[in-house]
Amino acid sequence: MGISVRIFIIEEDDTVHKLSHAAFERLIRQDPKECLSKYTGQKVRYALIAVQMKNRKPVDILHTEESFFNFDSNGRLDFSDRNEMIELVFDSLPPIGEEQPTISEEEIIQFGKSFDPQIFHTDPEGAKKTVYGGLIASGWHTCSLFMRLFVEHYLPGPASLGSPGVDEIRWLKPVRPGDELILRITVQKVKPSRSKPDRGVLYSFCEMVNQENEVVVSMMGLNLIRYRNV
């Protein structure tokens, strides 16, 4: 199973237009190449719906929200209030990444031999004699997959200034060959910097979830994020 996030713009006459996920991300990150000139200077209603998918078909609605976009004179989103920007950029992004990487036996062995050469990461036959009963991925391999999804689907591009660290990594379930993993993120808080008013620390509780909806790893991520218009 996976999650698909749909974004719709609702005009005054209740006409509905679907906005692609990629276009939505470019808008909230204020990509100079992305604008909706049709809505220049307007306050426009939008709806965001998170849908659970199975075999590429929707099976359940997990989350819905409705709010407004303010467009400036160039047809781009107006984030004159930086707190509004943080709420929209981080709370309205998909709670679960749409990409579902599948981890293979070959990848597990290759990573294990290179970076974590314990028998249950490197030897399928030897791993059967361990407490895990078979080959499992290194926890650091799972974290590497997490990091790719985190960067590609969550971090706000040029606004990201790096990280002071990660707290409380927990490996909760073994990851085995053939597992499909998705990323789930819950924004905890944004803490403004006392010494540098152009930035703050974003606290994100992050989980990697397998195809059985089991959490395999969790952690609290801290990211330095640059404010806009400061």
N, C-alpha and C positions, 0 to 999 in steps of 0.2 A: 504494500500500500504506500501511497505518497500523498502529498498535499499540493493542491493547485490554488493559487490566489488569483482572484478575478477583481479587476478594478473597473468601475463604471462611472462615467460622468452623466449627471442627470440635469437636463436643461429645465428652464422655467415651465415649458409646456409638457414636462415629464418625458420628453424624448430621451432615450438612453443610448449612450455611445460607449462601447467597450474600449478601454485603454490597455494596451499591451503592458505586460509586467516590465519589459525592458524600457519602454517609454516612461512608465511611472518612475522607475529608479532614476532615469536620466533627469526627469523633471525635479524630483526632490533633491537631487544632487546639483541642480542648476547647471547642467551641461549646456554650454552656450549654443550648441547645435540643436537643442530640443526646446521648442516653444509651441504654444497653441494660440496662434494669433487670433483665432475666432473668439477667444474669451478675454482679449486684452482689456484690462481695467475692471474686470468683473469678479464677483464673488460667486463661485459655482459649486453646487452641491455634488458630492461624490459618495459612492458606496464601495466598500471593500468587503469581499466575501472569501473566506477560506474554506475550500471544499476538499473532503477526503476522497481520494481516487483509488480504484481497484481495477486492474486491467484496463487502464486508460478511461474508465467510466466513473462518473461521480456517484458516490454511495451515501454521503452524509455531509451536512453543512456544520462545520466546526466553530466558525466565528463570523460574525457580521458587525460592521460598524458603519456609521454614516456621519459625515462632517462636511467641511467646506474648504475649497481651494480659493485663495486670493491670488489673482493674476495681476502682474504689473503692466506698465505701458508697453512692454515688449512681448507680452504673452507668456512670460515666465512666472513661476511661483514667487510670490512676495513673502519673504521671511523677515519682515521688519522687526518682529519680536523673536529674539533668539531662543526663548524658551518654547515658543510655538514651533520653531524649526526643529528643536531637539525632539519634542513630542511626536511630530509628524514623521521625521526621518527615522527615528528608532522604534517608536511604538507601532507605526503603521507598516513597517516592513514585514514580510512574511514570517510568521512564527516558526515555520519549518521550511528549510530549503527544498526546492522542487527537484533538484538533481539527486539521484540515488546511486552513489558509487557501489559497485559490487566488488568485494574483495576476493581475489583468487588465491589458490594454493601457491601458485608460482610467485605471486607478489609477496605473500607472507614469508616464504622461504628466502626470497631474495633480500627482503628488508632485514629479516632475522640474521642471516649470515653477515650482512654488512654492518648492522648496528646493535643487535641484541642476540648474540649467538647462544641462546639457551635451547636445549634439545626440543622443547615443545614448540619452538618457533622455526626450527630448521630441519627436523627429521620426522616425516610423517609416520614412519614405522616406530621409531624410538618414542615419539610422542604418545603412542597408544599405551605405553607402559607407565605413563605418568598419571598424576591425579586428574589430568584434564581428559584423558582417554582419547586424545587425538590432537592434531595440529591446531594451534591457535595463534592469532596475530599478536605481535608485541604491542603492549599498551602505547608505546611511542609511535608505532605504525598507525594505530587508531587516532592518536592525537595529530599526526601529520595529515590524515584524511580530513579530520575536523578543521585543521588550519586552512586547508585549501577551500573548503566550503565557506568558512568564516570570512575569508578574504573576498571570494568571488561573489557571495550573495548577501553580505552584511556590512562589512566595513565601508564607510562612505568615502572611498577614493582619496582625493587630495586632502580631505579634512582629517584623515588619520595621521597621527603624529607618533605612532609607535605604542609601546606598552611598558608600564613599570613592572609587570609580572602577571602571574596567574596564581590564584589561590585554590587550595582544596581539590586537587585532582583526585578523582576516585575511579578506579577501574572496577566496575560492578558486575559485568558479565563477560565471559570469554567471547571473542570474535573469531568465527570459524570460516573456512573457505565457503564461498557462496553467499555469505551474509550480505544483505543490502542495508546500507546505513543512510539515515537522514539526520539533518541538524535541526535541533529545536533550541530557540533562544528566548529567554524571558528577561526583559530589561528591568533591572533592580532600582537603579538611581543614576542620576548625573550629578557629580559633585564639582562645582566651579572651583578653579584654581584661585587661591588667595593671592599668590604672587604674580600670576600671569593672567590678566582678565580676558585674553583672547582664546582661552582654552579651558577644558574641564576634563574630568575623568568619568568615563562611562563604565558602569558596572553591569555586566551581562552574565546571567546564569546560563551556562551552555550545556546541552546534553546531546549525545549521539544515540540514536534510537535504531534498533534493528527491525527487520520485517515482521517480527512478532510483537512489536511495540514495547520491547524491553529496552531500558536504558543501559547501555554498555559502558559509557564513560560520562562523567559530569565534572564540571569545573566552574569556578567564578573567574571570568575574564575581566581584566582592567585595561581600558584603552584611553589614551590621550586623544581628545578630539578637539579640533580647532572650531571655534565659533565663527559664524558668518556675520559680516557687517559690524565688526567691533574695531 
